[in-house]
Amino acid sequence: MENQQACACKHHKVVPMCIMLIGFVFLLGEMNIFTSGFVSIIWPILLIVIGATKMAKCKCC
């Protein structure tokens, strides 16, 4: 097998971080740390951020 290194571009790390952030928002909402109104507003915003990140082109790819 060839020695393949992961891309160091920050663009590739944004989507996994946004997915984890969505998970944390839902978890904190279930623990009643965030109100249900806050959770219902923030998760669509996070999905928009993920979509915009996916649409952006990376210079290294």
PDB file of N, CA, C and O in Angstrom, chain B, residues numbered from 101:
ATOM      1  N   MET B 101       0.831  -1.172   0.000  1.00  0.00           N
ATOM      2  CA  MET B 101       0.000   0.000   0.000  1.00  0.00           C
ATOM      3  C   MET B 101       0.883   1.245   0.000  1.00  0.00           C
ATOM      4  O   MET B 101       1.950   1.287   0.612  1.00  0.00           O
ATOM      5  N   GLU B 102       0.410   2.215  -0.684  1.00  0.00           N
ATOM      6  CA  GLU B 102       1.124   3.477  -0.714  1.00  0.00           C
ATOM      7  C   GLU B 102       0.847   4.252   0.568  1.00  0.00           C
ATOM      8  O   GLU B 102      -0.203   4.105   1.193  1.00  0.00           O
ATOM      9  N   ASN B 103       1.811   5.076   0.939  1.00  0.00           N
ATOM     10  CA  ASN B 103       1.651   5.905   2.121  1.00  0.00           C
ATOM     11  C   ASN B 103       0.856   7.148   1.740  1.00  0.00           C
ATOM     12  O   ASN B 103       1.411   8.095   1.182  1.00  0.00           O
ATOM     13  N   GLN B 104      -0.433   7.149   2.039  1.00  0.00           N
ATOM     14  CA  GLN B 104      -1.297   8.274   1.696  1.00  0.00           C
ATOM     15  C   GLN B 104      -1.523   9.119   2.938  1.00  0.00           C
ATOM     16  O   GLN B 104      -1.887   8.614   4.000  1.00  0.00           O
ATOM     17  N   GLN B 105      -1.298  10.418   2.779  1.00  0.00           N
ATOM     18  CA  GLN B 105      -1.524  11.329   3.882  1.00  0.00           C
ATOM     19  C   GLN B 105      -2.844  12.053   3.661  1.00  0.00           C
ATOM     20  O   GLN B 105      -3.239  12.320   2.526  1.00  0.00           O
ATOM     21  N   ALA B 106      -3.506  12.360   4.741  1.00  0.00           N
ATOM     22  CA  ALA B 106      -4.759  13.104   4.644  1.00  0.00           C
ATOM     23  C   ALA B 106      -4.465  14.540   4.223  1.00  0.00           C
ATOM     24  O   ALA B 106      -3.417  15.095   4.551  1.00  0.00           O
ATOM     25  N   CYS B 107      -5.384  15.117   3.510  1.00  0.00           N
ATOM     26  CA  CYS B 107      -5.248  16.499   3.073  1.00  0.00           C
ATOM     27  C   CYS B 107      -5.250  17.412   4.291  1.00  0.00           C
ATOM     28  O   CYS B 107      -6.064  17.247   5.200  1.00  0.00           O
ATOM     29  N   ALA B 108      -4.342  18.368   4.305  1.00  0.00           N
ATOM     30  CA  ALA B 108      -4.241  19.290   5.436  1.00  0.00           C
ATOM     31  C   ALA B 108      -5.133  20.511   5.268  1.00  0.00           C
ATOM     32  O   ALA B 108      -5.099  21.421   6.097  1.00  0.00           O
ATOM     33  N   CYS B 109      -5.926  20.540   4.212  1.00  0.00           N
ATOM     34  CA  CYS B 109      -6.784  21.680   3.928  1.00  0.00           C
ATOM     35  C   CYS B 109      -7.885  21.781   4.989  1.00  0.00           C
ATOM     36  O   CYS B 109      -8.539  20.787   5.306  1.00  0.00           O
ATOM     37  N   LYS B 110      -8.084  22.978   5.533  1.00  0.00           N
ATOM     38  CA  LYS B 110      -9.094  23.197   6.567  1.00  0.00           C
ATOM     39  C   LYS B 110     -10.505  22.950   6.041  1.00  0.00           C
ATOM     40  O   LYS B 110     -11.408  22.638   6.817  1.00  0.00           O
ATOM     41  N   HIS B 111     -10.703  23.086   4.735  1.00  0.00           N
ATOM     42  CA  HIS B 111     -12.017  22.882   4.113  1.00  0.00           C
ATOM     43  C   HIS B 111     -12.549  21.483   4.402  1.00  0.00           C
ATOM     44  O   HIS B 111     -13.754  21.315   4.589  1.00  0.00           O
ATOM     45  N   HIS B 112     -11.696  20.496   4.442  1.00  0.00           N
ATOM     46  CA  HIS B 112     -12.138  19.122   4.652  1.00  0.00           C
ATOM     47  C   HIS B 112     -12.478  18.828   6.104  1.00  0.00           C
ATOM     48  O   HIS B 112     -13.071  17.790   6.395  1.00  0.00           O
ATOM     49  N   LYS B 113     -12.122  19.700   7.003  1.00  0.00           N
ATOM     50  CA  LYS B 113     -12.421  19.488   8.415  1.00  0.00           C
ATOM     51  C   LYS B 113     -13.700  20.192   8.850  1.00  0.00           C
ATOM     52  O   LYS B 113     -14.209  19.915   9.936  1.00  0.00           O
ATOM     53  N   VAL B 114     -14.223  21.084   8.042  1.00  0.00           N
ATOM     54  CA  VAL B 114     -15.391  21.876   8.433  1.00  0.00           C
ATOM     55  C   VAL B 114     -16.652  21.019   8.488  1.00  0.00           C
ATOM     56  O   VAL B 114     -17.424  21.130   9.440  1.00  0.00           O
ATOM     57  N   VAL B 115     -16.873  20.185   7.508  1.00  0.00           N
ATOM     58  CA  VAL B 115     -18.102  19.386   7.459  1.00  0.00           C
ATOM     59  C   VAL B 115     -18.192  18.432   8.651  1.00  0.00           C
ATOM     60  O   VAL B 115     -19.236  18.384   9.301  1.00  0.00           O
ATOM     61  N   PRO B 116     -17.135  17.670   8.963  1.00  0.00           N
ATOM     62  CA  PRO B 116     -17.252  16.814  10.157  1.00  0.00           C
ATOM     63  C   PRO B 116     -17.468  17.608  11.437  1.00  0.00           C
ATOM     64  O   PRO B 116     -18.193  17.162  12.327  1.00  0.00           O
ATOM     65  N   MET B 117     -16.852  18.771  11.540  1.00  0.00           N
ATOM     66  CA  MET B 117     -17.048  19.595  12.730  1.00  0.00           C
ATOM     67  C   MET B 117     -18.482  20.100  12.811  1.00  0.00           C
ATOM     68  O   MET B 117     -19.045  20.166  13.904  1.00  0.00           O
ATOM     69  N   CYS B 118     -19.089  20.460  11.679  1.00  0.00           N
ATOM     70  CA  CYS B 118     -20.486  20.910  11.677  1.00  0.00           C
ATOM     71  C   CYS B 118     -21.426  19.779  12.050  1.00  0.00           C
ATOM     72  O   CYS B 118     -22.409  19.996  12.758  1.00  0.00           O
ATOM     73  N   ILE B 119     -21.134  18.579  11.581  1.00  0.00           N
ATOM     74  CA  ILE B 119     -21.968  17.427  11.926  1.00  0.00           C
ATOM     75  C   ILE B 119     -21.887  17.155  13.428  1.00  0.00           C
ATOM     76  O   ILE B 119     -22.901  16.868  14.064  1.00  0.00           O
ATOM     77  N   MET B 120     -20.694  17.244  13.989  1.00  0.00           N
ATOM     78  CA  MET B 120     -20.557  17.065  15.439  1.00  0.00           C
ATOM     79  C   MET B 120     -21.286  18.166  16.186  1.00  0.00           C
ATOM     80  O   MET B 120     -21.889  17.912  17.228  1.00  0.00           O
ATOM     81  N   LEU B 121     -21.239  19.384  15.670  1.00  0.00           N
ATOM     82  CA  LEU B 121     -21.925  20.500  16.314  1.00  0.00           C
ATOM     83  C   LEU B 121     -23.433  20.288  16.319  1.00  0.00           C
ATOM     84  O   LEU B 121     -24.095  20.585  17.313  1.00  0.00           O
ATOM     85  N   ILE B 122     -23.981  19.780  15.226  1.00  0.00           N
ATOM     86  CA  ILE B 122     -25.411  19.464  15.175  1.00  0.00           C
ATOM     87  C   ILE B 122     -25.748  18.413  16.237  1.00  0.00           C
ATOM     88  O   ILE B 122     -26.759  18.522  16.931  1.00  0.00           O
ATOM     89  N   GLY B 123     -24.893  17.399  16.353  1.00  0.00           N
ATOM     90  CA  GLY B 123     -25.110  16.373  17.377  1.00  0.00           C
ATOM     91  C   GLY B 123     -25.099  16.954  18.782  1.00  0.00           C
ATOM     92  O   GLY B 123     -25.929  16.591  19.615  1.00  0.00           O
ATOM     93  N   PHE B 124     -24.152  17.861  19.048  1.00  0.00           N
ATOM     94  CA  PHE B 124     -24.092  18.492  20.365  1.00  0.00           C
ATOM     95  C   PHE B 124     -25.316  19.358  20.631  1.00  0.00           C
ATOM     96  O   PHE B 124     -25.826  19.383  21.751  1.00  0.00           O
ATOM     97  N   VAL B 125     -25.788  20.064  19.616  1.00  0.00           N
ATOM     98  CA  VAL B 125     -26.982  20.900  19.790  1.00  0.00           C
ATOM     99  C   VAL B 125     -28.186  20.037  20.156  1.00  0.00           C
ATOM    100  O   VAL B 125     -28.944  20.377  21.065  1.00  0.00           O
ATOM    101  N   PHE B 126     -28.363  18.919  19.447  1.00  0.00           N
ATOM    102  CA  PHE B 126     -29.484  18.035  19.770  1.00  0.00           C
ATOM    103  C   PHE B 126     -29.318  17.408  21.153  1.00  0.00           C
ATOM    104  O   PHE B 126     -30.290  17.273  21.897  1.00  0.00           O
ATOM    105  N   LEU B 127     -28.087  17.025  21.495  1.00  0.00           N
ATOM    106  CA  LEU B 127     -27.842  16.439  22.809  1.00  0.00           C
ATOM    107  C   LEU B 127     -28.144  17.434  23.923  1.00  0.00           C
ATOM    108  O   LEU B 127     -28.803  17.091  24.905  1.00  0.00           O
ATOM    109  N   LEU B 128     -27.668  18.655  23.774  1.00  0.00           N
ATOM    110  CA  LEU B 128     -27.928  19.663  24.791  1.00  0.00           C
ATOM    111  C   LEU B 128     -29.410  20.037  24.850  1.00  0.00           C
ATOM    112  O   LEU B 128     -29.924  20.395  25.910  1.00  0.00           O
ATOM    113  N   GLY B 129     -30.087  19.953  23.709  1.00  0.00           N
ATOM    114  CA  GLY B 129     -31.528  20.181  23.703  1.00  0.00           C
ATOM    115  C   GLY B 129     -32.277  19.099  24.459  1.00  0.00           C
ATOM    116  O   GLY B 129     -33.235  19.386  25.176  1.00  0.00           O
ATOM    117  N   GLU B 130     -31.843  17.856  24.302  1.00  0.00           N
ATOM    118  CA  GLU B 130     -32.476  16.745  25.012  1.00  0.00           C
ATOM    119  C   GLU B 130     -32.195  16.798  26.507  1.00  0.00           C
ATOM    120  O   GLU B 130     -32.989  16.308  27.309  1.00  0.00           O
ATOM    121  N   MET B 131     -31.076  17.386  26.880  1.00  0.00           N
ATOM    122  CA  MET B 131     -30.721  17.517  28.292  1.00  0.00           C
ATOM    123  C   MET B 131     -31.333  18.768  28.910  1.00  0.00           C
ATOM    124  O   MET B 131     -31.056  19.099  30.063  1.00  0.00           O
ATOM    125  N   ASN B 132     -32.170  19.465  28.133  1.00  0.00           N
ATOM    126  CA  ASN B 132     -32.853  20.690  28.568  1.00  0.00           C
ATOM    127  C   ASN B 132     -31.893  21.820  28.925  1.00  0.00           C
ATOM    128  O   ASN B 132     -32.227  22.690  29.730  1.00  0.00           O
ATOM    129  N   ILE B 133     -30.714  21.807  28.335  1.00  0.00           N
ATOM    130  CA  ILE B 133     -29.794  22.929  28.498  1.00  0.00           C
ATOM    131  C   ILE B 133     -30.169  24.024  27.512  1.00  0.00           C
ATOM    132  O   ILE B 133     -30.118  25.210  27.837  1.00  0.00           O
ATOM    133  N   PHE B 134     -30.545  23.618  26.312  1.00  0.00           N
ATOM    134  CA  PHE B 134     -31.095  24.548  25.323  1.00  0.00           C
ATOM    135  C   PHE B 134     -32.596  24.344  25.276  1.00  0.00           C
ATOM    136  O   PHE B 134     -33.087  23.234  25.485  1.00  0.00           O
ATOM    137  N   THR B 135     -33.321  25.414  25.002  1.00  0.00           N
ATOM    138  CA  THR B 135     -34.766  25.276  24.845  1.00  0.00           C
ATOM    139  C   THR B 135     -35.066  24.645  23.489  1.00  0.00           C
ATOM    140  O   THR B 135     -34.238  24.685  22.579  1.00  0.00           O
ATOM    141  N   SER B 136     -36.240  24.073  23.365  1.00  0.00           N
ATOM    142  CA  SER B 136     -36.603  23.444  22.093  1.00  0.00           C
ATOM    143  C   SER B 136     -36.711  24.482  20.976  1.00  0.00           C
ATOM    144  O   SER B 136     -36.468  24.164  19.812  1.00  0.00           O
ATOM    145  N   GLY B 137     -37.073  25.714  21.320  1.00  0.00           N
ATOM    146  CA  GLY B 137     -37.140  26.783  20.328  1.00  0.00           C
ATOM    147  C   GLY B 137     -35.766  27.102  19.765  1.00  0.00           C
ATOM    148  O   GLY B 137     -35.623  27.331  18.564  1.00  0.00           O
ATOM    149  N   PHE B 138     -34.753  27.118  20.625  1.00  0.00           N
ATOM    150  CA  PHE B 138     -33.389  27.380  20.178  1.00  0.00           C
ATOM    151  C   PHE B 138     -32.901  26.272  19.257  1.00  0.00           C
ATOM    152  O   PHE B 138     -32.299  26.541  18.218  1.00  0.00           O
ATOM    153  N   VAL B 139     -33.160  25.027  19.640  1.00  0.00           N
ATOM    154  CA  VAL B 139     -32.728  23.886  18.831  1.00  0.00           C
ATOM    155  C   VAL B 139     -33.415  23.908  17.476  1.00  0.00           C
ATOM    156  O   VAL B 139     -32.787  23.610  16.460  1.00  0.00           O
ATOM    157  N   SER B 140     -34.701  24.258  17.444  1.00  0.00           N
ATOM    158  CA  SER B 140     -35.427  24.265  16.173  1.00  0.00           C
ATOM    159  C   SER B 140     -34.970  25.402  15.262  1.00  0.00           C
ATOM    160  O   SER B 140     -35.205  25.349  14.055  1.00  0.00           O
ATOM    161  N   ILE B 141     -34.323  26.425  15.815  1.00  0.00           N
ATOM    162  CA  ILE B 141     -33.785  27.508  14.997  1.00  0.00           C
ATOM    163  C   ILE B 141     -32.365  27.206  14.548  1.00  0.00           C
ATOM    164  O   ILE B 141     -32.005  27.501  13.408  1.00  0.00           O
ATOM    165  N   ILE B 142     -31.552  26.623  15.423  1.00  0.00           N
ATOM    166  CA  ILE B 142     -30.130  26.478  15.132  1.00  0.00           C
ATOM    167  C   ILE B 142     -29.826  25.333  14.168  1.00  0.00           C
ATOM    168  O   ILE B 142     -28.888  25.457  13.380  1.00  0.00           O
ATOM    169  N   TRP B 143     -30.580  24.207  14.187  1.00  0.00           N
ATOM    170  CA  TRP B 143     -30.191  23.100  13.323  1.00  0.00           C
ATOM    171  C   TRP B 143     -30.363  23.407  11.846  1.00  0.00           C
ATOM    172  O   TRP B 143     -29.538  22.943  11.059  1.00  0.00           O
ATOM    173  N   PRO B 144     -31.382  24.160  11.403  1.00  0.00           N
ATOM    174  CA  PRO B 144     -31.420  24.499   9.980  1.00  0.00           C
ATOM    175  C   PRO B 144     -30.247  25.402   9.573  1.00  0.00           C
ATOM    176  O   PRO B 144     -29.726  25.298   8.463  1.00  0.00           O
ATOM    177  N   ILE B 145     -29.846  26.281  10.483  1.00  0.00           N
ATOM    178  CA  ILE B 145     -28.705  27.147  10.187  1.00  0.00           C
ATOM    179  C   ILE B 145     -27.447  26.306  10.014  1.00  0.00           C
ATOM    180  O   ILE B 145     -26.652  26.552   9.107  1.00  0.00           O
ATOM    181  N   LEU B 146     -27.267  25.320  10.876  1.00  0.00           N
ATOM    182  CA  LEU B 146     -26.100  24.452  10.758  1.00  0.00           C
ATOM    183  C   LEU B 146     -26.135  23.650   9.463  1.00  0.00           C
ATOM    184  O   LEU B 146     -25.090  23.443   8.846  1.00  0.00           O
ATOM    185  N   LEU B 147     -27.295  23.202   9.042  1.00  0.00           N
ATOM    186  CA  LEU B 147     -27.406  22.476   7.775  1.00  0.00           C
ATOM    187  C   LEU B 147     -27.080  23.374   6.581  1.00  0.00           C
ATOM    188  O   LEU B 147     -26.483  22.920   5.605  1.00  0.00           O
ATOM    189  N   ILE B 148     -27.469  24.637   6.657  1.00  0.00           N
ATOM    190  CA  ILE B 148     -27.132  25.586   5.603  1.00  0.00           C
ATOM    191  C   ILE B 148     -25.612  25.768   5.531  1.00  0.00           C
ATOM    192  O   ILE B 148     -25.035  25.814   4.445  1.00  0.00           O
ATOM    193  N   VAL B 149     -24.984  25.869   6.681  1.00  0.00           N
ATOM    194  CA  VAL B 149     -23.522  26.006   6.717  1.00  0.00           C
ATOM    195  C   VAL B 149     -22.852  24.778   6.107  1.00  0.00           C
ATOM    196  O   VAL B 149     -21.889  24.908   5.352  1.00  0.00           O
ATOM    197  N   ILE B 150     -23.351  23.604   6.426  1.00  0.00           N
ATOM    198  CA  ILE B 150     -22.782  22.383   5.850  1.00  0.00           C
ATOM    199  C   ILE B 150     -22.953  22.372   4.339  1.00  0.00           C
ATOM    200  O   ILE B 150     -22.019  22.034   3.612  1.00  0.00           O
ATOM    201  N   GLY B 151     -24.134  22.737   3.862  1.00  0.00           N
ATOM    202  CA  GLY B 151     -24.373  22.767   2.423  1.00  0.00           C
ATOM    203  C   GLY B 151     -23.485  23.766   1.711  1.00  0.00           C
ATOM    204  O   GLY B 151     -22.964  23.479   0.633  1.00  0.00           O
ATOM    205  N   ALA B 152     -23.309  24.936   2.303  1.00  0.00           N
ATOM    206  CA  ALA B 152     -22.443  25.945   1.694  1.00  0.00           C
ATOM    207  C   ALA B 152     -21.000  25.478   1.675  1.00  0.00           C
ATOM    208  O   ALA B 152     -20.266  25.753   0.726  1.00  0.00           O
ATOM    209  N   THR B 153     -20.595  24.779   2.713  1.00  0.00           N
ATOM    210  CA  THR B 153     -19.230  24.263   2.761  1.00  0.00           C
ATOM    211  C   THR B 153     -19.012  23.198   1.698  1.00  0.00           C
ATOM    212  O   THR B 153     -17.959  23.158   1.062  1.00  0.00           O
ATOM    213  N   LYS B 154     -19.993  22.347   1.507  1.00  0.00           N
ATOM    214  CA  LYS B 154     -19.879  21.299   0.493  1.00  0.00           C
ATOM    215  C   LYS B 154     -19.827  21.886  -0.912  1.00  0.00           C
ATOM    216  O   LYS B 154     -19.167  21.335  -1.792  1.00  0.00           O
ATOM    217  N   MET B 155     -20.516  22.995  -1.123  1.00  0.00           N
ATOM    218  CA  MET B 155     -20.539  23.622  -2.440  1.00  0.00           C
ATOM    219  C   MET B 155     -19.221  24.322  -2.756  1.00  0.00           C
ATOM    220  O   MET B 155     -18.852  24.460  -3.922  1.00  0.00           O
ATOM    221  N   ALA B 156     -18.524  24.758  -1.735  1.00  0.00           N
ATOM    222  CA  ALA B 156     -17.263  25.478  -1.952  1.00  0.00           C
ATOM    223  C   ALA B 156     -16.226  24.511  -2.518  1.00  0.00           C
ATOM    224  O   ALA B 156     -16.147  23.352  -2.110  1.00  0.00           O
ATOM    225  N   LYS B 157     -15.462  24.994  -3.432  1.00  0.00           N
ATOM    226  CA  LYS B 157     -14.412  24.175  -4.022  1.00  0.00           C
ATOM    227  C   LYS B 157     -13.111  24.374  -3.277  1.00  0.00           C
ATOM    228  O   LYS B 157     -12.768  25.491  -2.891  1.00  0.00           O
ATOM    229  N   CYS B 158     -12.406  23.313  -3.083  1.00  0.00           N
ATOM    230  CA  CYS B 158     -11.118  23.357  -2.418  1.00  0.00           C
ATOM    231  C   CYS B 158     -10.030  23.455  -3.477  1.00  0.00           C
ATOM    232  O   CYS B 158     -10.099  22.769  -4.497  1.00  0.00           O
ATOM    233  N   LYS B 159      -9.038  24.286  -3.252  1.00  0.00           N
ATOM    234  CA  LYS B 159      -7.964  24.470  -4.221  1.00  0.00           C
ATOM    235  C   LYS B 159      -7.074  23.243  -4.354  1.00  0.00           C
ATOM    236  O   LYS B 159      -6.433  23.051  -5.387  1.00  0.00           O
ATOM    237  N   CYS B 160      -7.028  22.419  -3.327  1.00  0.00           N
ATOM    238  CA  CYS B 160      -6.156  21.257  -3.390  1.00  0.00           C
ATOM    239  C   CYS B 160      -6.824  20.059  -4.064  1.00  0.00           C
ATOM    240  O   CYS B 160      -6.154  19.069  -4.356  1.00  0.00           O
ATOM    241  N   CYS B 161      -8.097  20.131  -4.310  1.00  0.00           N
ATOM    242  CA  CYS B 161      -8.820  18.989  -4.884  1.00  0.00           C
ATOM    243  C   CYS B 161      -8.956  19.114  -6.388  1.00  0.00           C
ATOM    244  O   CYS B 161      -9.538  18.239  -7.030  1.00  0.00           O
TER     245      CYS B 161
END
